[in-house]
């Protein structure tokens, strides 16, 4: 990774406390030492299942997964601190998109348990999430229910001693390697979104299967899951029956800003790579950095990065300051940061020329990594609807 070009001045902004600045510095140093042997190993991105398992264990051993669960269950903070989550995702993404993915899914995958699980369920799962001994997953999307969660068709039927889960999920991160899944399904208390509930399902439950592994442009563990009458105990229900949609949105309310933070980390890395390249690359007898068009692009990249950071850490600070919901702020942060990171990285690829689309060059990897962030946890178009509806109902 290029050195001495990473802008850390944002950490002086009033959104942060001293412990956030300490976290950023310590994690950056740790990542510099511990991540390269894992993510740069031969076939690291070809065998992502193994790499992600190693990353989860390593992040757990380093103590970083403790930020993904509440203090009572092995975490650092009493409640999830969104600024810390954003700093961690930004820092990890700048070093490795796959390391960011491994961290993020431990938080998102167990977030519904942190918010609504019983004391017994929290005690059974969250400490092992914090140490990296259990891998978590968030199972919401279905073949006919992506952005429109109200169309979920999977069913959760009450039985004499628990629940029976039937249906299918797709594009589930950690699908195939997770030890447990927080699954959202229809219990039918009311039509649409009001008739959903959530339950924890262990991966070794009879009737559960990974029907397909899905390959995407930036290799991550993704799967299509099947639930053929899977049974689970009554105490594995998360929150109240019929509150599944609210729980899913509350979980995304916390983690949606962190998607923007991951995009910000990818964009910062692209700028670092470009600064190093344009200073060393000679064109027409002078460094590429001396060309006015290069300086224009660098200025645009720096502007988009700072604007993204302001929106992300405003949303995170607002949530940490006690706001019950930050739907509008998180949607703005996620929308702007992911869209602008795509633009920043595209400019980086362009300035690298042919090298920019060459496999093994960092900006080519960043170009593949950024694309999915504009889709998952609410596509850019959905974020615009969320923002507009907030405006119209305020």
Protein Blocks (a to p, Z undefined) as FASTA:
>chain_A
ZZhkacfklmmpmkbcfklmmmmmmmmmmmmmmmmmmmmpghklmmmmlmmmmmmmmmmm
nommmmmpcfknopabfbacfklmmmmmmmmmmmomklmmmmmmmmmmmmmmmmmpcfkl
mmmmmmmmmnopaccdddfbcfklcklmmlpmbdcdddfklccdedddehiehihjacbd
cddddehlaghjllcccddddfklghiacfbdcddfbdcdddddddehiacdfklpgcje
hilmmmmmmmmmmmmmmmmmmmmmmmmmmmmmmmmmmmmpcgehiafklpmklmmmmmmm
mmmmmmmmmmmmmmmmmmmnopabffkmmmmmmmmmmmmmmmmmmmmmmmnmmmlmgghi
aklmmmmmmmmmmmggpifklmmmmmmmmmmmZZ
